[in-house]
Amino acid sequence: MLEFILGKDIAKYVQRHKALMFISMGLTAISSLFVVVPAYLLQPFVDKGMKLGNEPVSWKIPWIAHDPSSWLSWHKTQITIVDNITPNELLILLSVIAFIAVFLKAVTSYFGGLSAAA
């Protein structure tokens, strides 16, 4: 249909451009997910960073678990990511994770914008 309306040469260009737009939207969606990770990690920064001393801390995140007895049975649990480390080590770990998330967001934003401009 596009070939009939636009001609053979222009229709190929429009189809390729449409694919690049879908790639751009996908990369933008992935990029927005990487924004959530550092924002979500701010709570452990504040909570665990306020502790003084060298008493061990653990890093727990909320999680959704599925009860195998029913398809519609979901409940909120907590998963322990790291257990019994010092608060300084936890802050270093969270800093590294936040840096990686921001870096991946920047890379996906760049390629998303690049494919949108192409």
MARROSE-720747 format. One record per residue (C-alpha): residue number from 1; residue in one letter; chain; x, z, y. Coordinates in Angstrom, 1 decimal, decimal comma. Layout:
N
+-----+--------+--------+--------+--------+--------+
| num | residu | chaine |      X |      Z |      Y |
+-----+--------+--------+--------+--------+--------+
| NUM |      A |      A |      X |      Z |      Y |
...
+-----+--------+--------+--------+--------+--------+
END
This chain:
118
+-----+--------+--------+--------+--------+--------+
| num | residu | chaine |      X |      Z |      Y |
+-----+--------+--------+--------+--------+--------+
|   1 |      M |      A |    0,0 |    0,0 |    0,0 |
|   2 |      L |      A |    2,8 |    0,8 |    2,4 |
|   3 |      E |      A |    4,5 |   -2,5 |    1,6 |
|   4 |      F |      A |    1,4 |   -4,3 |    2,5 |
|   5 |      I |      A |    0,9 |   -2,5 |    5,8 |
|   6 |      L |      A |    4,5 |   -2,1 |    7,0 |
|   7 |      G |      A |    6,4 |   -4,8 |    5,1 |
|   8 |      K |      A |    8,9 |   -4,5 |    2,3 |
|   9 |      D |      A |   11,9 |   -3,4 |    4,4 |
|  10 |      I |      A |   10,2 |   -0,8 |    6,5 |
|  11 |      A |      A |    8,2 |    0,6 |    3,5 |
|  12 |      K |      A |   11,4 |    1,5 |    1,7 |
|  13 |      Y |      A |   12,7 |    3,3 |    4,8 |
|  14 |      V |      A |    9,5 |    5,3 |    5,2 |
|  15 |      Q |      A |    9,5 |    6,3 |    1,5 |
|  16 |      R |      A |   13,1 |    7,5 |    1,8 |
|  17 |      H |      A |   12,4 |    9,3 |    5,0 |
|  18 |      K |      A |    9,4 |   11,0 |    3,4 |
|  19 |      A |      A |   11,6 |   12,3 |    0,6 |
|  20 |      L |      A |   14,1 |   13,7 |    3,2 |
|  21 |      M |      A |   11,3 |   15,4 |    5,0 |
|  22 |      F |      A |   10,2 |   17,1 |    1,8 |
|  23 |      I |      A |   13,8 |   18,2 |    1,2 |
|  24 |      S |      A |   14,0 |   19,5 |    4,7 |
|  25 |      M |      A |   10,8 |   21,5 |    4,3 |
|  26 |      G |      A |   12,0 |   22,9 |    1,0 |
|  27 |      L |      A |   15,4 |   23,9 |    2,5 |
|  28 |      T |      A |   13,6 |   25,5 |    5,4 |
|  29 |      A |      A |   11,4 |   27,6 |    3,1 |
|  30 |      I |      A |   14,5 |   28,7 |    1,2 |
|  31 |      S |      A |   16,2 |   29,5 |    4,5 |
|  32 |      S |      A |   13,3 |   31,7 |    5,5 |
|  33 |      L |      A |   13,6 |   33,6 |    2,2 |
|  34 |      F |      A |   17,2 |   34,4 |    3,1 |
|  35 |      V |      A |   16,0 |   36,0 |    6,3 |
|  36 |      V |      A |   14,0 |   38,6 |    4,4 |
|  37 |      V |      A |   16,9 |   39,9 |    2,3 |
|  38 |      P |      A |   18,9 |   41,5 |    5,2 |
|  39 |      A |      A |   15,7 |   42,8 |    6,8 |
|  40 |      Y |      A |   14,7 |   44,4 |    3,5 |
|  41 |      L |      A |   18,1 |   46,0 |    3,1 |
|  42 |      L |      A |   17,9 |   47,8 |    6,4 |
|  43 |      Q |      A |   16,1 |   50,7 |    4,9 |
|  44 |      P |      A |   19,0 |   51,7 |    2,6 |
|  45 |      F |      A |   21,4 |   51,3 |    5,5 |
|  46 |      V |      A |   19,5 |   53,9 |    7,5 |
|  47 |      D |      A |   18,5 |   56,2 |    4,7 |
|  48 |      K |      A |   21,8 |   56,4 |    2,8 |
|  49 |      G |      A |   24,0 |   55,9 |    5,8 |
|  50 |      M |      A |   22,7 |   59,1 |    7,3 |
|  51 |      K |      A |   24,0 |   61,2 |    4,4 |
|  52 |      L |      A |   27,2 |   63,0 |    5,1 |
|  53 |      G |      A |   29,8 |   64,0 |    2,6 |
|  54 |      N |      A |   30,7 |   62,4 |   -0,7 |
|  55 |      E |      A |   27,7 |   63,3 |   -2,8 |
|  56 |      P |      A |   26,7 |   60,3 |   -5,0 |
|  57 |      V |      A |   23,7 |   58,2 |   -4,0 |
|  58 |      S |      A |   21,7 |   55,6 |   -5,8 |
|  59 |      W |      A |   20,1 |   52,4 |   -4,5 |
|  60 |      K |      A |   16,5 |   51,8 |   -5,7 |
|  61 |      I |      A |   14,3 |   49,0 |   -4,7 |
|  62 |      P |      A |   10,5 |   48,6 |   -5,1 |
|  63 |      W |      A |    9,6 |   46,2 |   -7,9 |
|  64 |      I |      A |    6,4 |   44,8 |   -9,5 |
|  65 |      A |      A |    6,0 |   45,3 |  -13,2 |
|  66 |      H |      A |    3,6 |   43,7 |  -15,5 |
|  67 |      D |      A |    1,8 |   45,6 |  -18,2 |
|  68 |      P |      A |    1,8 |   43,4 |  -21,4 |
|  69 |      S |      A |   -1,6 |   44,7 |  -22,6 |
|  70 |      S |      A |   -3,5 |   42,9 |  -19,8 |
|  71 |      W |      A |   -2,9 |   39,7 |  -17,8 |
|  72 |      L |      A |   -4,1 |   41,3 |  -14,6 |
|  73 |      S |      A |   -2,3 |   44,6 |  -14,9 |
|  74 |      W |      A |    0,4 |   44,8 |  -12,3 |
|  75 |      H |      A |    1,9 |   48,0 |  -10,9 |
|  76 |      K |      A |    4,6 |   49,0 |   -8,5 |
|  77 |      T |      A |    7,8 |   50,5 |   -9,9 |
|  78 |      Q |      A |   11,3 |   51,1 |   -8,7 |
|  79 |      I |      A |   14,5 |   49,6 |  -10,1 |
|  80 |      T |      A |   17,8 |   51,3 |   -9,7 |
|  81 |      I |      A |   20,4 |   48,7 |   -8,6 |
|  82 |      V |      A |   23,4 |   51,0 |   -8,2 |
|  83 |      D |      A |   23,6 |   54,6 |   -9,4 |
|  84 |      N |      A |   26,1 |   57,4 |   -8,5 |
|  85 |      I |      A |   28,3 |   55,8 |   -5,9 |
|  86 |      T |      A |   29,4 |   57,2 |   -2,6 |
|  87 |      P |      A |   27,5 |   56,4 |    0,6 |
|  88 |      N |      A |   30,4 |   54,5 |    2,0 |
|  89 |      E |      A |   30,6 |   52,3 |   -1,1 |
|  90 |      L |      A |   26,9 |   51,7 |   -0,9 |
|  91 |      L |      A |   27,2 |   50,6 |    2,8 |
|  92 |      I |      A |   30,0 |   48,2 |    1,9 |
|  93 |      L |      A |   28,0 |   46,7 |   -0,9 |
|  94 |      L |      A |   24,9 |   46,3 |    1,3 |
|  95 |      S |      A |   27,0 |   44,7 |    4,0 |
|  96 |      V |      A |   28,4 |   42,2 |    1,6 |
|  97 |      I |      A |   24,9 |   41,3 |    0,3 |
|  98 |      A |      A |   23,6 |   41,0 |    3,9 |
|  99 |      F |      A |   26,5 |   38,8 |    4,8 |
| 100 |      I |      A |   26,0 |   36,5 |    1,8 |
| 101 |      A |      A |   22,2 |   36,3 |    2,6 |
| 102 |      V |      A |   22,9 |   35,3 |    6,3 |
| 103 |      F |      A |   25,5 |   32,8 |    5,2 |
| 104 |      L |      A |   23,2 |   31,2 |    2,7 |
| 105 |      K |      A |   20,5 |   31,1 |    5,3 |
| 106 |      A |      A |   22,8 |   29,3 |    7,8 |
| 107 |      V |      A |   23,8 |   26,8 |    5,1 |
| 108 |      T |      A |   20,3 |   26,0 |    4,1 |
| 109 |      S |      A |   19,2 |   25,8 |    7,7 |
| 110 |      Y |      A |   22,0 |   23,4 |    8,4 |
| 111 |      F |      A |   21,2 |   21,1 |    5,5 |
| 112 |      G |      A |   17,5 |   21,3 |    6,3 |
| 113 |      G |      A |   18,0 |   20,2 |    9,8 |
| 114 |      L |      A |   20,5 |   17,5 |    8,7 |
| 115 |      S |      A |   18,0 |   16,0 |    6,3 |
| 116 |      A |      A |   15,2 |   16,2 |    8,8 |
| 117 |      A |      A |   17,3 |   14,4 |   11,4 |
| 118 |      A |      A |   18,4 |   11,7 |    8,9 |
+-----+--------+--------+--------+--------+--------+
END
